[in-house]
Amino acid sequence: MEQIRHTFDVPVKMRMRGAAEPRQATLLHIAISGCRLHAPMSLDRGTALSFEWRLSNGKLLDVAGVVAAQYPPKNGGAGYEYAVALEAMGEDDAAALAREAALLVRSASARSFDTGVVDISQFTNYRVPDDVRVSYRIDNPRTFGIGRACDITGNALRLSCPERLRANETVHLAVRLPDGVLNVHRGNDDELVTAPMGTRQVPRKMLRQPFQEIQVSGRVVGPAKDSKRRDAYEIELLEISGIARQELARYIHASQLARLH
């Protein structure tokens, strides 16, 4: 497999032959012929596995392959990294995979500080009360709409929409966070500053980069009142991707700074 310079950090649920339950893993890199995964358990070479990967257009792609090699994690952390040889896909699925991989490479390259310096757990106790326009989809019955999100945290938000949502229902969200809050990062573009709640330093211009659209899924906890006492639904965010974690952390961090100035 090609040398990996940037990782995608996409959470996936990995199924293994003979295992009753799927296991959590992280997709680090993917191409037509192979991918690289991080998982907590040890797998032998030749182990057959598969995982579902939801593309940015909402399509669910079933990816199957076998373990070709096992490596220690590059960062020295827990678990193992695996090179996985993928089974051949249909022409349409292969084309969709190639487009998605190219998109993730561009995103990871442009934002090299990504989640390595973002600990989203630091942003779960502060809610940003500002309203953000959000597109949503529910699947039963399939419905698309535009709503309003507010009280955003690192792992939840409150959603206002015309549909009546049921507790534990899954809702798929697409949102581009407002760039205006990034004006709080004042100063020289190339000056090194500490990234949100991280330990590494990055050029200030990286914190000022416009937000990119993120797509997340969430579980409806139930009806709630938002911070402005409006009717809404409490949404618990599920399996947040690396890019989504990064953008949420940047947004919440900048909002906190703006309220201090």
C-alpha positions in Angstrom: 0.0 0.0 0.0 1.1 3.6 -0.6 2.7 5.6 2.2 0.2 7.3 4.3 0.9 10.9 5.1 -2.5 11.9 6.5 -5.1 9.8 8.2 -8.9 10.1 7.8 -9.9 9.0 11.3 -13.4 7.8 10.2 -15.2 5.6 12.9 -16.6 2.4 11.5 -18.1 -0.8 12.9 -16.1 -3.8 11.8 -17.6 -7.2 11.4 -15.4 -10.4 11.5 -16.3 -13.9 10.4 -17.3 -15.9 13.4 -17.8 -12.9 15.7 -21.4 -12.3 16.9 -21.1 -8.6 17.4 -19.4 -5.8 15.3 -16.4 -4.1 16.9 -15.5 -0.4 16.8 -12.5 0.5 14.5 -11.1 3.6 12.8 -10.6 3.9 9.1 -7.2 5.6 8.6 -6.9 5.4 4.8 -8.6 3.8 1.9 -8.1 3.3 -1.8 -9.6 1.0 -4.4 -7.4 -2.0 -3.6 -6.8 -1.7 0.1 -7.4 0.2 3.3 -5.7 0.8 6.7 -7.6 0.3 9.9 -6.9 0.8 13.6 -8.6 -1.6 16.0 -8.2 -2.5 19.7 -8.0 -6.3 19.1 -5.3 -8.5 17.6 -6.3 -10.1 14.3 -4.4 -12.8 12.4 -3.3 -12.4 8.8 -6.0 -13.7 6.5 -8.9 -12.7 8.9 -11.9 -11.8 6.8 -13.7 -8.6 7.8 -16.1 -6.1 6.5 -17.5 -2.7 7.5 -20.1 -0.2 6.3 -18.8 3.2 5.3 -21.4 6.0 4.9 -20.2 8.3 2.1 -20.7 12.1 2.2 -23.7 11.7 -0.2 -25.4 9.5 2.3 -24.9 6.2 0.4 -23.9 3.2 2.6 -21.0 1.3 1.0 -20.3 -2.3 2.2 -16.5 -2.8 2.2 -15.0 -6.3 2.6 -11.5 -7.7 2.6 -8.9 -9.7 4.5 -6.1 -8.7 6.9 -2.8 -8.6 4.9 -0.5 -7.3 7.7 -0.5 -6.1 11.3 1.5 -3.1 12.6 2.0 -1.3 15.9 0.3 2.1 16.0 2.4 4.9 14.6 1.7 7.0 17.7 2.6 4.3 20.1 -0.9 4.1 21.5 -3.1 1.0 22.3 -4.4 -1.4 19.7 -3.1 -2.3 16.3 -3.1 -1.0 12.8 -4.0 -3.3 9.9 -3.3 -3.3 6.2 -6.4 -4.8 4.6 -6.6 -6.1 1.0 -10.1 -5.3 -0.3 -12.4 -7.5 -2.4 -13.3 -6.2 -5.9 -16.3 -3.9 -6.0 -18.8 -3.1 -8.7 -17.9 -0.3 -11.0 -20.3 2.2 -9.5 -19.2 1.4 -5.9 -15.5 1.6 -6.9 -16.0 5.0 -8.5 -17.9 6.3 -5.5 -15.1 5.0 -3.2 -12.4 6.7 -5.3 -14.2 10.0 -5.2 -14.7 9.9 -1.5 -11.1 8.9 -0.8 -9.9 11.8 -3.0 -12.1 14.2 -1.0 -10.8 12.9 2.3 -7.2 13.1 1.1 -7.7 16.8 0.2 -9.4 17.5 3.5 -6.7 15.8 5.6 -3.9 17.4 3.7 -5.4 20.9 3.9 -6.0 20.5 7.6 -2.9 18.7 8.8 -3.6 19.6 12.5 -6.9 17.7 12.3 -7.9 15.6 15.4 -4.4 15.0 16.6 -4.6 18.3 18.5 -8.4 18.2 19.2 -9.8 16.5 22.2 -13.6 16.7 21.7 -14.2 15.6 25.2 -13.2 19.1 26.3 -16.1 20.6 24.5 -19.1 18.6 25.8 -20.0 20.8 28.7 -20.3 24.1 26.9 -23.3 24.9 24.6 -23.1 27.5 21.9 -26.6 29.2 21.9 -26.4 30.6 18.4 -28.7 29.4 15.7 -27.2 27.4 12.8 -29.1 26.3 9.6 -29.0 22.6 9.2 -30.2 20.1 6.6 -31.6 16.9 8.0 -32.9 13.5 6.8 -34.9 10.9 8.6 -35.5 7.4 7.2 -38.8 6.1 8.3 -40.5 7.5 6.3 -37.7 9.0 4.3 -38.0 12.8 4.8 -35.7 15.7 4.0 -35.9 19.1 5.4 -34.2 22.3 6.7 -34.2 23.0 10.4 -32.4 25.1 13.0 -29.7 23.8 15.3 -28.5 25.5 18.5 -27.0 24.8 21.9 -24.3 22.9 20.0 -21.7 20.9 22.1 -19.0 18.5 21.2 -21.5 15.6 21.3 -25.0 17.0 21.1 -27.2 19.8 19.8 -30.9 20.9 20.0 -32.8 20.7 16.7 -35.9 22.5 15.7 -37.8 21.1 12.7 -41.4 20.8 11.5 -41.4 17.0 11.7 -42.4 15.2 14.8 -39.4 13.0 15.8 -39.6 9.9 17.9 -37.3 9.0 20.8 -34.3 6.9 19.7 -35.0 7.7 16.1 -31.8 8.4 14.0 -31.5 11.7 12.2 -28.8 12.5 9.7 -27.6 16.1 9.7 -25.5 18.2 7.3 -24.3 21.6 8.5 -21.7 24.2 7.7 -20.9 26.2 10.8 -20.8 30.0 10.5 -17.4 31.5 9.6 -18.1 34.8 11.4 -17.1 33.5 14.8 -13.6 32.8 13.4 -12.9 36.6 13.4 -12.0 36.2 17.0 -8.6 34.8 15.9 -6.8 38.2 15.4 -3.1 38.6 14.6 -0.4 37.5 12.2 -1.4 34.6 9.9 1.9 32.8 10.4 2.2 33.3 14.2 2.2 29.9 16.0 -0.7 29.5 18.5 -2.1 26.5 20.4 -4.9 24.8 18.7 -8.2 24.2 20.5 -7.4 22.5 23.8 -4.4 20.8 22.2 -0.7 20.7 22.9 0.7 21.3 19.4 1.0 24.7 17.9 -0.3 25.7 14.4 -0.2 28.9 12.3 -3.1 31.1 13.3 -4.3 31.1 9.7 -5.3 27.4 10.1 -7.7 28.4 12.9 -9.2 31.0 10.6 -9.8 28.7 7.7 -13.5 28.7 6.7 -15.5 25.8 8.0 -16.3 22.9 5.7 -19.6 21.2 5.7 -19.8 18.3 8.1 -22.2 15.4 8.2 -23.2 13.6 11.4 -25.8 11.2 12.6 -27.6 11.6 15.8 -30.1 9.9 18.1 -33.2 11.7 19.2 -33.2 11.7 23.0 -36.6 13.4 23.3 -38.3 16.8 23.3 -36.5 19.7 25.0 -36.5 23.4 25.4 -33.5 25.2 23.9 -31.6 27.9 25.7 -34.1 30.5 24.3 -37.0 28.5 25.7 -38.2 27.3 22.2 -39.4 23.8 21.5 -36.7 21.5 20.1 -35.4 18.0 20.2 -32.3 17.0 22.1 -30.0 15.1 19.7 -27.1 13.0 20.8 -24.4 12.9 18.1 -23.1 9.4 17.2 -19.8 8.2 15.7 -18.5 11.7 15.0 -15.8 11.6 12.3 -12.4 13.2 12.7 -13.3 16.2 10.5 -16.6 16.7 12.3 -14.8 16.6 15.7 -12.3 19.2 14.4 -14.9 21.6 13.1 -17.1 21.3 16.2 -14.1 22.0 18.4 -13.0 25.0 16.3 -16.5 26.4 16.4 -17.0 26.0 20.2 -13.5 27.2 21.0 -13.9 30.3 18.9 -17.4 31.0 20.4 -15.9 30.7 23.9 -13.2 33.2 23.0 -15.7 35.6 21.5 -17.6 35.7 24.7 -14.5 36.5 26.7 -13.6 39.5 24.5 
